[in-house]
Amino acid sequence: MKKLLAVILTLAMVAAIALTATAETAVDYSGVKLGAILLHDENSTYDLNFLNGIKEAAANLGLEESQVIIKTGIPESEECTNAALDLIDEGCNVIFADSFGHEDFMIAAAQQNPDVEFCHATGTKAHTENLANFHNAFASIYEGRYLAGVAAGLKLNEIKEAGKLKADHPVIGYVGAFTYAEVISGYTSFYLGAKSVCPDVTMNVQFTGSWYDETEEKNAAQALIANADLISQHADSMGAPSACEDAGIPNVSYNGSTVESCPNTFIVASRINWAPYFEYILTQKAKGEAIDTDWTGTIATGSVVLTDVNEAAAAAGTVEKIAEVKAALEDGSLKVFDTAAEGFITVGGEALTSYMADVNTDANFEKDTEAVADGYFHESEYRSAPYFDVQIDGITLLNAAF
């Protein structure tokens, strides 16, 4: 009887401890209200990605519909500051903006409202502004682009083996928006992923001067298709994917699957899943705890993801190879910008052994931080936004006015 009583008391104590722990870890989100400022709307794959992240985070946290207000079509101007102030008037205490050019206008609003948290995707200034309520966020999307590049390289090998290359070696065409580090980091990591399985590949890049211009992106893709065996992009419309579908050219997209519109040519796409970040900033605000000045999501946090592979267009073995490479990225045995591997990253035929990166943003874009160490370029470790802007061998820029 005594033993039975002891067991019952022990179970009761365990249950009490569990209930106490649950009560201590429960977060009350009733006092948070998110205001989001988006450059475009759901017709932009870039902005749609944020919209989906907001919806997913709100559902996961159990937020009421009234706790999220979204403003779309907000340009990179004082309209952004005004939109932020309007959101504050509507009770929002966490303000988020999604476009690089929103940053200065978000900073202006943050300076005026120290009790409101301002969070900005893709920005570069939070770590030098010294504003406790202004924060930047990005993710190691270069890892996702590398994985997508592996899929591209395998497809190029397949085309090569079939004797259907347009030149004497595989060529990728890439539609880029601007000659910013974010785009350079993206197309370079994609190229390196392809090169890791298709060593003789080269890439041509055509810039449009806009994040979202369907006509220009389609024109750029069509111009590249004349000499390329596969197309990818860092731009936000359906211009390039639709051009590929029309021409029957394999395409690796960005920010989401285009398989419904391009079932014959879409292979895979990488994207940043922003839901973990929205959950993080809202939870920190609800708990009254600080938000990281620079937050970098990773594959491990679920912030860098790939769509399902379209096996109707992909090369055989793509799913398995992606899984293998992803595991190596996760355990750290593989580095995207590997400067130690012989011949993998060269500039003018020479190995990249040192590079001063522009990490601390200033008007003169001065290089201030050594980024190569321990055999690789340390992308997104000194701030969240990319700063890899090295022009490596194997990649040709067809225009650079942007």
VENCOR-V831798 format. One record per residue. N is the residue number from 0. SS is DSSP state (h for helix, s for strand, l for the rest). Layout:
# VENCOR-V831798
n: {N | N}
ss: {SS | SS}
This chain:
# VENCOR-V831798
n: {0 | 1 | 2 | 3 | 4 | 5 | 6 | 7 | 8 | 9 | 10 | 11 | 12 | 13 | 14 | 15 | 16 | 17 | 18 | 19 | 20 | 21 | 22 | 23 | 24 | 25 | 26 | 27 | 28 | 29 | 30 | 31 | 32 | 33 | 34 | 35 | 36 | 37 | 38 | 39 | 40 | 41 | 42 | 43 | 44 | 45 | 46 | 47 | 48 | 49 | 50 | 51 | 52 | 53 | 54 | 55 | 56 | 57 | 58 | 59 | 60 | 61 | 62 | 63 | 64 | 65 | 66 | 67 | 68 | 69 | 70 | 71 | 72 | 73 | 74 | 75 | 76 | 77 | 78 | 79 | 80 | 81 | 82 | 83 | 84 | 85 | 86 | 87 | 88 | 89 | 90 | 91 | 92 | 93 | 94 | 95 | 96 | 97 | 98 | 99 | 100 | 101 | 102 | 103 | 104 | 105 | 106 | 107 | 108 | 109 | 110 | 111 | 112 | 113 | 114 | 115 | 116 | 117 | 118 | 119 | 120 | 121 | 122 | 123 | 124 | 125 | 126 | 127 | 128 | 129 | 130 | 131 | 132 | 133 | 134 | 135 | 136 | 137 | 138 | 139 | 140 | 141 | 142 | 143 | 144 | 145 | 146 | 147 | 148 | 149 | 150 | 151 | 152 | 153 | 154 | 155 | 156 | 157 | 158 | 159 | 160 | 161 | 162 | 163 | 164 | 165 | 166 | 167 | 168 | 169 | 170 | 171 | 172 | 173 | 174 | 175 | 176 | 177 | 178 | 179 | 180 | 181 | 182 | 183 | 184 | 185 | 186 | 187 | 188 | 189 | 190 | 191 | 192 | 193 | 194 | 195 | 196 | 197 | 198 | 199 | 200 | 201 | 202 | 203 | 204 | 205 | 206 | 207 | 208 | 209 | 210 | 211 | 212 | 213 | 214 | 215 | 216 | 217 | 218 | 219 | 220 | 221 | 222 | 223 | 224 | 225 | 226 | 227 | 228 | 229 | 230 | 231 | 232 | 233 | 234 | 235 | 236 | 237 | 238 | 239 | 240 | 241 | 242 | 243 | 244 | 245 | 246 | 247 | 248 | 249 | 250 | 251 | 252 | 253 | 254 | 255 | 256 | 257 | 258 | 259 | 260 | 261 | 262 | 263 | 264 | 265 | 266 | 267 | 268 | 269 | 270 | 271 | 272 | 273 | 274 | 275 | 276 | 277 | 278 | 279 | 280 | 281 | 282 | 283 | 284 | 285 | 286 | 287 | 288 | 289 | 290 | 291 | 292 | 293 | 294 | 295 | 296 | 297 | 298 | 299 | 300 | 301 | 302 | 303 | 304 | 305 | 306 | 307 | 308 | 309 | 310 | 311 | 312 | 313 | 314 | 315 | 316 | 317 | 318 | 319 | 320 | 321 | 322 | 323 | 324 | 325 | 326 | 327 | 328 | 329 | 330 | 331 | 332 | 333 | 334 | 335 | 336 | 337 | 338 | 339 | 340 | 341 | 342 | 343 | 344 | 345 | 346 | 347 | 348 | 349 | 350 | 351 | 352 | 353 | 354 | 355 | 356 | 357 | 358 | 359 | 360 | 361 | 362 | 363 | 364 | 365 | 366 | 367 | 368 | 369 | 370 | 371 | 372 | 373 | 374 | 375 | 376 | 377 | 378 | 379 | 380 | 381 | 382 | 383 | 384 | 385 | 386 | 387 | 388 | 389 | 390 | 391 | 392 | 393 | 394 | 395 | 396 | 397 | 398 | 399 | 400 | 401}
ss: {l | h | h | h | h | h | h | h | h | h | h | h | h | h | h | h | h | h | h | h | h | h | h | h | h | l | l | l | l | l | l | l | l | s | s | s | s | l | l | l | l | l | l | l | h | h | h | h | h | h | h | h | h | h | h | h | h | h | h | h | h | l | l | l | h | h | h | s | s | s | s | l | l | l | l | l | l | h | h | h | h | h | h | h | h | h | h | h | h | l | l | l | l | s | s | s | s | l | l | h | h | h | h | h | h | h | h | h | h | h | h | h | l | l | l | l | s | s | s | s | s | l | l | l | l | h | h | h | h | l | l | l | l | s | s | s | s | s | s | l | h | h | h | h | h | h | h | h | h | h | h | h | h | h | h | h | h | h | h | h | h | l | l | l | l | l | l | l | l | l | s | s | s | s | s | s | l | l | l | l | h | h | h | h | h | h | h | h | h | h | h | h | h | h | h | h | h | l | l | l | l | s | s | s | s | s | s | l | l | l | l | l | l | h | h | h | h | h | h | h | h | h | h | h | h | l | l | l | l | s | s | s | s | s | l | l | l | l | h | h | h | h | h | h | h | h | h | l | l | s | s | s | s | s | l | l | l | l | l | l | l | l | l | l | l | s | s | s | s | s | s | s | l | l | h | h | h | h | h | h | h | h | h | h | h | h | h | l | l | l | l | l | l | s | s | s | s | l | l | l | l | l | l | s | s | s | l | l | l | l | l | l | l | l | l | l | l | h | h | h | h | h | h | h | h | h | h | h | h | h | h | l | l | l | l | l | l | s | l | l | l | l | l | l | l | s | s | l | l | s | s | l | l | l | l | s | s | l | l | l | l | l | l | l | l | l | l | l | s | s | l | s | s | l | l | s | s | l | l | l | l | l | l | l | l | l | l | l | l | l | l | l | l | l | s | s | s | l | l | l | l | l}
